Amino acid sequence: MRLQAAISLLHLSTVEKFASIISPKFLRLACVIQDSCFNVRLAFLTKVIALLQPRKLPPRFNVIPFLTVLDPEAETKTMVS
């Protein structure tokens, strides 16, 4: 449920009107990348990268991949690099 909520907020953030509403809660959304469940972290990171490459998300979302530095799994670190 956490994953689906985070992905839905990512999609809403691609629309400028909704991005300004989500902006105050950006930190809570970004913290999903440090979730305790590996599958949630991986799926969220995959979706963030997929939306960042075509520049659909605002520039502040570029911070999210950098939060994987402390991730215990090597797979997520490799995906980010």
C-alpha positions in Angstrom: 0.0 0.0 0.0 2.9 2.4 0.8 4.4 1.7 -2.6 1.2 2.3 -4.5 0.6 5.6 -2.6 4.1 6.8 -3.3 3.9 5.9 -7.0 0.6 7.7 -7.3 2.1 10.8 -5.7 5.0 10.6 -8.2 2.5 10.5 -11.1 0.6 13.5 -9.6 3.9 15.4 -9.3 4.3 15.3 -13.0 1.3 17.7 -13.3 2.4 21.2 -12.3 -0.8 22.1 -10.4 -0.5 19.0 -8.2 3.3 19.3 -7.8 2.9 22.6 -5.9 0.4 20.9 -3.5 2.7 17.9 -3.0 5.8 20.1 -2.5 5.4 20.6 1.3 5.2 16.9 1.9 8.2 16.1 -0.5 10.4 14.9 2.4 7.9 12.2 3.4 7.6 11.1 -0.2 11.4 11.0 -0.6 11.8 8.8 2.5 10.0 6.0 0.8 13.4 5.2 -0.8 14.6 4.2 2.7 11.6 1.9 3.4 12.3 -1.3 5.4 11.0 -3.5 2.5 13.5 -4.1 -0.3 10.8 -4.6 -2.9 9.2 -1.3 -2.1 12.6 0.5 -2.3 13.4 -1.2 -5.6 10.0 -0.5 -7.3 9.9 3.1 -6.1 13.5 3.7 -7.4 12.6 2.1 -10.7 9.6 4.4 -11.1 11.5 7.5 -10.0 14.3 6.8 -12.5 11.7 6.2 -15.3 10.1 9.6 -14.6 13.3 11.5 -14.1 14.9 10.4 -17.4 12.4 12.2 -19.7 12.3 15.1 -17.2 8.7 14.6 -16.3 9.4 15.3 -12.6 10.5 18.6 -11.1 14.3 19.0 -10.5 14.0 18.5 -6.7 13.2 14.8 -7.3 16.9 14.3 -8.4 17.7 14.1 -4.7 15.8 10.8 -4.2 18.4 8.5 -5.9 21.1 10.0 -3.8 19.3 8.8 -0.7 20.2 5.2 -1.6 23.8 5.7 -0.5 23.1 4.0 2.8 21.1 1.2 1.2 22.3 -2.2 2.4 21.5 -3.9 -1.0 24.1 -3.6 -3.7 21.5 -3.9 -6.4 19.9 -0.5 -5.7 23.3 1.2 -5.5 24.1 -0.3 -8.9 20.8 0.8 -10.4 21.4 4.4 -9.3 24.9 4.6 -10.6 
